[in-house]
Amino acid sequence: MQIRPAPQSENELLQRAKSLSGCSLGIIANQLGWAVPTDLRRHKGWVGQLVEAILGAEAGNQAKPDFLALNIELKTLPVTKAGQPQVSTYVCAISHAALSETWHSSVVYQKLSRVLWVPIEGSDTISITERRILKPFLWEMGPDIEIILRQDWEELMEALALGYGAGLSAHQGTYLQVRPKAAHSRIKTAYLDVSGERVSIVPKGFYLRPAFTRHLLKTSPVLF
């Protein structure tokens, strides 16, 4: 849900992001007239939607970077009090169309080429209203990281293309992993098995491991 107009330049986006540093989710929600949920487990995605709305993200559910004209993706990153990532970071859903993609035409590559990361306090000891946005930073995929992400993507996509989608688990992949992407296990989508027959399994998506975002927080230069 887009609330503010999309930023017209990278500098405008970065200034908006800077202005959020230190703000609580409650303050931002109040600015937008949003109610703060009491339990994020029943409102998955609420924090991301809140930040998208205040920054003017425009892509919605499209398989494209959130800020279309700037080719920049937005990712919120809940962290512990020690500044460590708490969970895997969702990248995109996996569709049959992805099987015909190359790495550079893939949704994963498009979404991860340039990312505005917005770290947010995520400790359960802090109420949702009082959780603060920490210092956002713009990150660009460098060649060393791209080698690892590309290898993960190619190996996982090969497994899907060969019909092993049902057997893929979150244990595979160095930085990029495949995990179920559905509200509950009763939701199914069609994939091909090893014999080429259509089977119904829980939808899957690409996620970044906490090991990736931990490395990111330690080594990436803050570009603004």
HELIX and SHEET records of a PDB file:
HELIX    1   1 GLU A   10  LEU A   20  1                                  11    
HELIX    2   2 LEU A   25  LEU A   32  1                                   8    
HELIX    3   3 LEU A   40  ARG A   42  5                                   3    
HELIX    4   4 TRP A   46  LEU A   55  1                                  10    
HELIX    5   5 LEU A   68  LEU A   70  5                                   3    
HELIX    6   6 HIS A   96  SER A  100  5                                   5    
HELIX    7   7 VAL A  107  LEU A  112  1                                   6    
HELIX    8   8 PRO A  143  ALA A  161  1                                  19    
HELIX    9   9 GLY A  165  GLY A  167  5                                   3    
HELIX   10  10 PRO A  210  THR A  219  1                                  10    
SHEET    1   A 3 GLU A  73  VAL A  79  0                                        
SHEET    2   A 3 ARG A 114  GLU A 121  1                                        
SHEET    3   A 3 PHE A 137  GLU A 140 -1                                        
SHEET    1   B 3 THR A  89  ALA A  93  0                                        
SHEET    2   B 3 LYS A 204  LEU A 208 -1                                        
SHEET    3   B 3 LEU A 176  PRO A 180 -1                                        
SHEET    1   C 2 THR A 189  LEU A 192  0                                        
SHEET    2   C 2 ARG A 198  ILE A 201 -1                                        
END                                                                             
